[in-house]
Amino acid sequence: MVAEGTPESLKSALRGDAIQIDIVEPDTLGKARLLVERMPGIGELHLDGATLRARVESGAAAVPAVLGVLDDAGIAVSSVTMSRPSLDDVYLRHTGRSFGTADRAEQERAA
């Protein structure tokens, strides 16, 4: 599938903010995903290594709520970021992986 349009039009098609949550223990990633995907206001949710990436209506409201749910479940978070839609988010929506993941896969194939 090829997405067409200007960078701004492609980014504006993604509603809301992106949040990225880095989980400390990889074995808790499945539980973290289940908890986060059940939360109200969580849109698209992708796993990328030990990172959960989600599209939310309001990052400012979602980040404290997500951190609270994960903390209550004993799931340690190493970092969390919030951003407006980027071209990496557009790529993620259309391919199911981030630029970084695609780059790593290409480097592994070349090696």
NUZANU-653881 format. One line per field, with one value per residue (C-alpha): x, y, z; chain; residue number from 1; residue in one letter. Coordinates in nm, 3 decimals. Layout:
<atoms>
x <- X / ... $
y <- Y / ... $
z <- Z / ... $
chain <- A / ... $
resi <- NUM / ... $
resn <- A / ... $
</atoms>
This chain:
<atoms>
x <- 0.000 / 0.130 / 0.019 / 0.004 / -0.007 / 0.203 / 0.380 / 0.138 / -0.172 / -0.043 / 0.033 / -0.302 / -0.482 / -0.350 / -0.576 / -0.442 / -0.099 / 0.148 / 0.278 / 0.574 / 0.625 / 0.950 / 0.903 / 1.196 / 1.123 / 1.042 / 0.851 / 0.589 / 0.528 / 0.227 / 0.057 / 0.135 / -0.018 / -0.338 / -0.375 / -0.310 / -0.530 / -0.829 / -0.796 / -1.046 / -0.906 / -0.635 / -0.636 / -0.383 / -0.140 / 0.183 / 0.469 / 0.824 / 1.075 / 1.019 / 0.826 / 0.452 / 0.340 / -0.017 / -0.228 / -0.438 / -0.679 / -0.485 / -0.132 / -0.138 / -0.432 / -0.327 / 0.032 / -0.047 / -0.334 / -0.120 / 0.166 / -0.078 / -0.225 / 0.119 / 0.250 / -0.055 / 0.025 / 0.391 / 0.519 / 0.832 / 0.864 / 1.205 / 1.075 / 0.768 / 0.739 / 0.454 / 0.455 / 0.235 / 0.201 / 0.525 / 0.615 / 0.743 / 0.388 / 0.249 / 0.495 / 0.403 / 0.032 / 0.078 / 0.348 / 0.302 / 0.663 / 0.870 / 1.157 / 1.401 / 1.265 / 1.274 / 1.635 / 1.742 / 1.574 / 1.747 / 2.086 / 2.033 / 1.945 / 2.258 / 2.485 $
y <- 0.000 / 0.343 / 0.648 / 0.967 / 1.330 / 1.603 / 1.533 / 1.765 / 1.600 / 1.251 / 1.357 / 1.534 / 1.210 / 1.072 / 1.211 / 1.275 / 1.231 / 0.944 / 0.806 / 0.573 / 0.368 / 0.178 / -0.122 / -0.231 / -0.606 / -0.764 / -1.049 / -0.797 / -0.656 / -0.880 / -0.786 / -0.417 / -0.434 / -0.595 / -0.331 / -0.036 / -0.154 / -0.182 / 0.180 / 0.437 / 0.674 / 0.436 / 0.403 / 0.214 / 0.014 / -0.140 / -0.331 / -0.255 / -0.452 / -0.350 / -0.039 / 0.017 / 0.283 / 0.409 / 0.676 / 0.867 / 1.159 / 1.362 / 1.267 / 1.501 / 1.311 / 0.962 / 0.957 / 0.988 / 0.739 / 0.482 / 0.522 / 0.476 / 0.156 / 0.011 / 0.111 / -0.046 / -0.370 / -0.360 / -0.301 / -0.084 / 0.184 / 0.321 / 0.615 / 0.765 / 1.024 / 1.204 / 1.369 / 1.511 / 1.296 / 1.250 / 1.086 / 0.789 / 0.757 / 0.763 / 0.489 / 0.287 / 0.309 / 0.191 / -0.073 / -0.182 / -0.099 / 0.210 / 0.345 / 0.222 / -0.132 / -0.130 / -0.005 / -0.277 / -0.546 / -0.418 / -0.416 / -0.773 / -0.889 / -0.720 / -0.884 $
z <- 0.000 / -0.092 / 0.104 / -0.099 / 0.004 / 0.150 / 0.479 / 0.659 / 0.510 / 0.595 / 0.953 / 0.995 / 0.905 / 1.235 / 1.503 / 1.851 / 2.005 / 2.007 / 2.334 / 2.364 / 2.679 / 2.731 / 2.959 / 3.181 / 3.195 / 2.856 / 3.024 / 3.147 / 2.798 / 2.724 / 3.050 / 2.988 / 2.642 / 2.774 / 3.045 / 2.813 / 2.525 / 2.765 / 2.875 / 2.741 / 2.480 / 2.358 / 1.981 / 1.773 / 1.985 / 1.852 / 2.012 / 1.900 / 2.104 / 2.468 / 2.362 / 2.350 / 2.103 / 2.118 / 1.954 / 2.209 / 2.197 / 2.452 / 2.548 / 2.846 / 2.993 / 2.881 / 3.008 / 3.383 / 3.351 / 3.167 / 3.414 / 3.703 / 3.559 / 3.490 / 3.834 / 4.005 / 3.818 / 3.924 / 3.571 / 3.565 / 3.299 / 3.199 / 2.996 / 2.839 / 2.565 / 2.398 / 2.057 / 1.787 / 1.473 / 1.277 / 0.948 / 1.152 / 1.291 / 0.935 / 0.837 / 1.147 / 1.065 / 0.707 / 0.760 / 1.121 / 1.210 / 1.280 / 1.069 / 1.335 / 1.322 / 0.942 / 0.947 / 1.192 / 0.983 / 0.669 / 0.844 / 0.966 / 0.614 / 0.476 / 0.738 $
chain <- A / A / A / A / A / A / A / A / A / A / A / A / A / A / A / A / A / A / A / A / A / A / A / A / A / A / A / A / A / A / A / A / A / A / A / A / A / A / A / A / A / A / A / A / A / A / A / A / A / A / A / A / A / A / A / A / A / A / A / A / A / A / A / A / A / A / A / A / A / A / A / A / A / A / A / A / A / A / A / A / A / A / A / A / A / A / A / A / A / A / A / A / A / A / A / A / A / A / A / A / A / A / A / A / A / A / A / A / A / A / A $
resi <- 1 / 2 / 3 / 4 / 5 / 6 / 7 / 8 / 9 / 10 / 11 / 12 / 13 / 14 / 15 / 16 / 17 / 18 / 19 / 20 / 21 / 22 / 23 / 24 / 25 / 26 / 27 / 28 / 29 / 30 / 31 / 32 / 33 / 34 / 35 / 36 / 37 / 38 / 39 / 40 / 41 / 42 / 43 / 44 / 45 / 46 / 47 / 48 / 49 / 50 / 51 / 52 / 53 / 54 / 55 / 56 / 57 / 58 / 59 / 60 / 61 / 62 / 63 / 64 / 65 / 66 / 67 / 68 / 69 / 70 / 71 / 72 / 73 / 74 / 75 / 76 / 77 / 78 / 79 / 80 / 81 / 82 / 83 / 84 / 85 / 86 / 87 / 88 / 89 / 90 / 91 / 92 / 93 / 94 / 95 / 96 / 97 / 98 / 99 / 100 / 101 / 102 / 103 / 104 / 105 / 106 / 107 / 108 / 109 / 110 / 111 $
resn <- M / V / A / E / G / T / P / E / S / L / K / S / A / L / R / G / D / A / I / Q / I / D / I / V / E / P / D / T / L / G / K / A / R / L / L / V / E / R / M / P / G / I / G / E / L / H / L / D / G / A / T / L / R / A / R / V / E / S / G / A / A / A / V / P / A / V / L / G / V / L / D / D / A / G / I / A / V / S / S / V / T / M / S / R / P / S / L / D / D / V / Y / L / R / H / T / G / R / S / F / G / T / A / D / R / A / E / Q / E / R / A / A $
</atoms>
